[in-house]
């Protein structure tokens, strides 16, 4: 292993930097700008069983130190991902890719994961349990430990690839959700997803987003994400992928010290399409500045003081 490399659920990454789902398309769009094989991997666009057009526009609203989005899982559906997107990705990306899976029922999660699991390009299945549960009066699977465990258990029954469950921050106790997923067989956890938020247009006196509310991302959420990663990483024995407002090499180091094995970069990709490439290039400089020889050695380092 090199100084930047980490092991995520049994698969070695050249570095811990991973563009987050929904901010990197299916990869080949960014491959027109730079060689995306410099990435650890990336999580592709959230995929559902059927094609989804997404929510009505406007879907994006600015916020201090961040942005709100309410895209609504726009994607071509799992069959098109397998037949069209993965073959196209293969021409420009040679590493295992992370498949982000979304669903509105346990059955949908199972169907999508079962379809994606045999694909040789896919290294991990990132199961996003922050989507509305239409069979639970609009409740997200990720806000209830029992529902989170049900999805995790059902998906694990039909997959052979590592399953990383993506948790919602819109909960009172994220640790209980994390432990429920671990007990149900999750191989890893990723957190946080966006925070439910809202903006109002002063002229029209109406919500800016057509969907009224959306998810807040960007630097504004970084301290909250660090806190939740820290809490979850101490509470479970499986790897944690940290995300939420990461926009620099220093942020990556901070997330890893909080307990993250790998780090996803989301909104920063929308501001600067070269963000992940630049963060990876800058990591050796930051490591030298803080006396870090290998990233693998600092994972969870911030919790060491509690043992003193």
C-alpha positions as CSV (number, residue, x, y, z in Angstrom):
1,X,0.0,0.0,0.0
2,X,1.2,3.5,-0.8
3,X,1.0,6.5,1.5
4,X,-2.4,7.6,0.2
5,X,-4.0,4.2,-0.1
6,X,-6.8,2.8,2.1
7,X,-8.8,-0.4,2.2
8,X,-12.5,0.0,1.9
9,X,-14.5,-3.2,2.7
10,X,-11.7,-5.4,1.3
11,X,-11.0,-3.4,-1.8
12,X,-7.9,-1.2,-2.0
13,X,-8.1,2.4,-3.1
14,X,-5.1,4.3,-4.4
15,X,-6.4,7.2,-2.3
16,X,-9.5,7.9,-0.2
17,X,-11.1,10.6,-2.4
18,X,-14.5,9.6,-3.9
19,X,-16.8,11.9,-5.8
20,X,-20.3,11.6,-4.2
21,X,-23.4,10.3,-5.9
22,X,-25.4,12.9,-7.7
23,X,-22.4,15.2,-8.3
24,X,-20.4,13.2,-10.8
25,X,-22.9,11.7,-13.1
26,X,-21.7,8.4,-14.5
27,X,-18.1,9.5,-14.6
28,X,-17.6,9.9,-18.3
29,X,-18.8,13.5,-18.3
30,X,-15.8,14.4,-16.1
31,X,-13.5,12.1,-18.1
32,X,-13.7,14.7,-20.8
33,X,-11.9,17.1,-18.5
34,X,-9.3,15.0,-16.8
35,X,-8.2,11.3,-16.3
36,X,-10.7,10.2,-13.7
37,X,-8.5,7.1,-12.9
38,X,-6.7,9.4,-10.5
39,X,-9.7,9.0,-8.1
40,X,-10.0,6.4,-5.4
41,X,-13.3,5.5,-7.1
42,X,-16.6,7.4,-7.4
43,X,-20.2,6.8,-6.6
44,X,-22.4,7.1,-9.6
45,X,-25.8,8.7,-10.0
46,X,-28.5,7.3,-7.7
47,X,-30.3,4.5,-9.5
48,X,-33.8,3.3,-9.2
49,X,-35.7,0.4,-10.7
50,X,-37.6,2.5,-13.2
51,X,-36.5,5.7,-15.0
52,X,-37.2,8.9,-13.1
53,X,-37.5,12.4,-14.5
54,X,-37.1,13.9,-11.1
55,X,-38.8,16.8,-9.4
56,X,-40.2,19.9,-11.2
57,X,-38.0,23.0,-11.5
58,X,-36.5,25.0,-10.0
59,X,-34.5,22.3,-8.2
60,X,-31.5,24.3,-7.0
61,X,-31.3,27.2,-4.6
62,X,-28.3,29.1,-3.2
63,X,-27.6,29.3,0.5
64,X,-24.8,30.9,2.6
65,X,-21.8,28.6,2.3
66,X,-23.8,25.9,0.4
67,X,-26.7,25.1,-1.8
68,X,-30.1,23.4,-1.6
69,X,-31.1,20.7,-4.2
70,X,-34.3,18.9,-4.8
71,X,-33.4,17.0,-8.0
72,X,-35.6,14.0,-7.1
73,X,-33.4,11.1,-8.1
74,X,-33.5,11.8,-11.8
75,X,-31.9,8.7,-13.5
76,X,-32.5,6.4,-16.5
77,X,-33.4,3.3,-14.5
78,X,-31.3,0.3,-13.6
79,X,-31.7,-1.5,-17.0
80,X,-30.3,1.5,-18.9
81,X,-27.5,1.9,-16.4
82,X,-26.4,-1.7,-17.1
83,X,-26.9,-1.6,-20.9
84,X,-25.7,1.9,-21.6
85,X,-24.0,3.7,-18.8
86,X,-21.6,1.0,-17.6
87,X,-20.3,0.1,-21.0
88,X,-19.6,3.8,-21.7
89,X,-17.9,4.2,-18.4
90,X,-15.7,1.2,-19.1
91,X,-14.0,3.1,-21.9
92,X,-12.6,5.8,-19.5
93,X,-12.5,4.2,-16.0
94,X,-10.5,1.1,-15.1
95,X,-11.2,0.8,-11.4
96,X,-14.2,-0.7,-9.5
97,X,-17.0,1.8,-9.3
98,X,-19.5,2.4,-6.4
99,X,-23.1,2.0,-7.4
100,X,-25.5,4.2,-5.5
101,X,-28.9,2.5,-5.1
102,X,-32.2,4.3,-4.2
103,X,-35.7,3.0,-3.7
104,X,-39.2,3.7,-2.5
105,X,-39.8,0.2,-1.1
106,X,-37.8,-2.7,0.2
107,X,-38.7,-4.6,-2.9
108,X,-37.2,-1.9,-5.1
109,X,-33.9,-1.8,-3.2
110,X,-33.7,-5.6,-3.6
111,X,-34.5,-5.6,-7.3
112,X,-32.0,-2.9,-8.1
113,X,-29.2,-4.4,-6.0
114,X,-29.8,-7.8,-7.4
115,X,-29.5,-6.4,-11.0
116,X,-26.3,-4.5,-10.3
117,X,-24.6,-7.1,-8.1
118,X,-23.4,-9.3,-11.0
119,X,-21.8,-6.4,-13.0
120,X,-18.0,-6.9,-12.9
121,X,-17.3,-3.1,-12.9
122,X,-19.1,-2.6,-9.6
123,X,-17.1,-2.9,-6.5
124,X,-19.5,-1.7,-3.8
125,X,-23.3,-1.1,-3.5
126,X,-24.0,2.2,-1.7
127,X,-27.6,1.8,-0.5
128,X,-29.1,5.2,0.1
129,X,-31.8,4.9,2.8
130,X,-32.6,8.6,2.8
131,X,-35.3,8.3,0.2
132,X,-39.0,8.6,1.1
133,X,-40.7,5.4,2.1
134,X,-44.0,5.6,0.3
135,X,-45.3,2.6,2.3
136,X,-44.6,4.4,5.5
137,X,-46.5,7.6,5.1
138,X,-43.5,9.5,3.6
139,X,-41.1,8.4,6.3
140,X,-37.5,7.9,5.2
141,X,-36.1,4.4,5.7
142,X,-33.1,6.1,7.2
143,X,-34.9,7.6,10.1
144,X,-36.0,4.4,11.9
145,X,-33.6,1.7,13.1
146,X,-36.0,-1.1,12.3
147,X,-36.7,0.1,8.8
148,X,-33.0,0.7,8.1
149,X,-32.2,-2.8,9.3
150,X,-35.0,-4.3,7.1
151,X,-33.5,-2.8,4.0
152,X,-30.0,-3.8,4.9
153,X,-30.9,-7.4,5.6
154,X,-33.0,-7.7,2.4
155,X,-30.3,-6.3,0.2
156,X,-27.5,-8.5,1.8
157,X,-29.6,-11.5,1.0
158,X,-29.4,-10.9,-2.7
159,X,-25.8,-9.5,-3.1
160,X,-22.2,-10.7,-3.0
161,X,-20.6,-7.2,-3.2
162,X,-19.9,-5.1,-0.1
163,X,-23.0,-3.1,0.9
164,X,-22.4,0.4,2.2
165,X,-25.5,1.9,3.7
166,X,-25.8,5.7,3.3
167,X,-27.4,7.3,6.4
168,X,-29.5,10.4,6.7
169,X,-28.5,13.2,9.1
170,X,-32.2,14.1,9.6
171,X,-32.5,12.1,12.8
172,X,-32.1,12.6,16.5
173,X,-29.8,9.6,17.1
174,X,-27.7,8.6,14.0
175,X,-25.7,6.1,16.1
176,X,-28.8,3.9,16.7
177,X,-29.4,3.8,12.9
178,X,-25.8,2.9,12.3
179,X,-25.7,0.1,14.8
180,X,-29.0,-1.3,13.4
181,X,-27.5,-1.4,9.9
182,X,-24.3,-3.0,11.2
183,X,-26.3,-5.7,13.1
184,X,-28.3,-6.4,9.9
185,X,-25.1,-7.2,8.0
186,X,-23.9,-3.9,6.4
187,X,-20.3,-4.0,5.4
188,X,-19.8,-0.2,5.7
189,X,-21.6,3.1,6.3
190,X,-21.5,6.4,4.5
191,X,-22.6,9.7,6.0
192,X,-24.0,12.3,5.9
193,X,-26.5,12.9,3.3
194,X,-28.0,16.4,2.9
195,X,-29.9,18.2,5.6
196,X,-33.6,19.0,5.0
197,X,-33.8,22.8,4.4
198,X,-35.8,25.6,2.8
199,X,-35.4,29.0,1.2
200,X,-38.2,31.6,0.5
201,X,-38.2,34.2,-2.3
202,X,-38.9,37.6,-0.7
203,X,-40.5,39.0,-3.9
204,X,-42.9,36.2,-4.6
205,X,-43.2,35.2,-0.9
206,X,-43.1,31.6,-2.0
207,X,-40.5,28.8,-1.5
208,X,-37.7,29.0,-4.1
209,X,-37.7,25.3,-4.8
210,X,-40.7,23.8,-6.6
211,X,-40.7,20.9,-4.1
212,X,-40.7,23.5,-1.2
213,X,-37.9,21.8,0.6
214,X,-34.5,20.4,-0.5
215,X,-31.3,19.1,0.8
216,X,-28.6,21.4,2.1
217,X,-25.0,20.6,1.1
218,X,-21.7,22.4,0.9
219,X,-19.2,23.8,3.5
220,X,-22.0,24.9,5.8
221,X,-22.7,21.2,6.8
222,X,-19.0,20.2,7.3
223,X,-18.8,20.6,11.1
224,X,-22.0,18.6,11.5
225,X,-20.8,15.9,9.2
226,X,-17.5,15.6,11.2
227,X,-19.4,15.3,14.4
228,X,-21.7,12.5,13.1
229,X,-18.8,10.6,11.5
230,X,-16.9,10.8,14.7
231,X,-19.9,9.5,16.7
232,X,-20.7,6.7,14.3
233,X,-17.1,5.5,13.7
234,X,-16.6,5.1,17.5
235,X,-19.9,3.1,17.8
236,X,-19.4,0.5,15.0
237,X,-16.7,-1.9,13.8
238,X,-17.3,-1.5,10.1
239,X,-15.7,1.1,7.8
240,X,-17.2,4.6,7.6
241,X,-17.1,6.8,4.5
242,X,-17.4,10.5,5.5
243,X,-19.0,13.2,3.4
244,X,-20.7,16.5,3.8
245,X,-19.1,19.8,2.8
246,X,-15.7,18.4,2.0
247,X,-13.8,20.8,-0.3
248,X,-10.1,20.6,0.5
249,X,-7.3,18.2,1.3
250,X,-7.4,19.5,4.9
251,X,-11.1,18.5,5.1
252,X,-10.2,15.0,4.0
253,X,-7.6,14.7,6.7
254,X,-10.1,16.0,9.3
255,X,-12.7,13.5,8.2
256,X,-10.3,10.7,8.5
257,X,-9.2,11.7,11.9
258,X,-12.8,11.7,12.9
259,X,-12.9,8.0,11.8
260,X,-13.6,7.9,8.1
261,X,-11.7,5.3,6.0
262,X,-12.6,7.1,2.8
263,X,-14.1,10.5,2.0
264,X,-16.6,11.6,-0.5
265,X,-16.7,15.0,-2.2
266,X,-20.1,16.3,-3.3
267,X,-21.1,19.9,-3.8
268,X,-17.5,21.0,-4.5
269,X,-17.7,19.1,-7.8
270,X,-20.5,21.4,-8.9
271,X,-18.5,24.5,-8.1
272,X,-15.2,23.3,-9.5
273,X,-15.3,20.2,-11.8
274,X,-11.6,19.6,-11.0
275,X,-12.2,19.6,-7.2
276,X,-11.4,16.0,-6.6
277,X,-8.4,15.9,-8.8
278,X,-7.0,19.0,-7.1
279,X,-7.7,17.6,-3.6
280,X,-5.8,14.4,-4.4
281,X,-2.9,16.4,-5.8
282,X,-2.7,18.5,-2.7
283,X,-2.9,15.6,-0.2
284,X,0.9,14.9,-0.1
285,X,1.6,18.6,0.7
286,X,-0.9,18.6,3.6
287,X,0.3,15.2,4.9
288,X,3.9,16.6,5.0
289,X,2.7,19.8,6.8
290,X,1.1,17.7,9.6
291,X,3.7,15.0,9.8
292,X,1.5,12.2,8.3
293,X,3.4,9.4,6.6
294,X,0.5,7.2,5.7
295,X,-3.2,8.1,5.6
296,X,-4.2,4.6,6.7
297,X,-2.5,5.3,10.0
298,X,-4.6,8.4,11.0
299,X,-8.1,6.8,10.6
300,X,-10.0,7.6,13.9
301,X,-7.0,9.4,15.3
302,X,-9.1,12.1,16.9
303,X,-10.6,9.6,19.3
304,X,-7.3,8.5,20.7
305,X,-7.3,11.3,23.3
306,X,-10.3,9.7,25.0
307,X,-8.1,6.6,25.8
308,X,-5.5,8.7,27.6
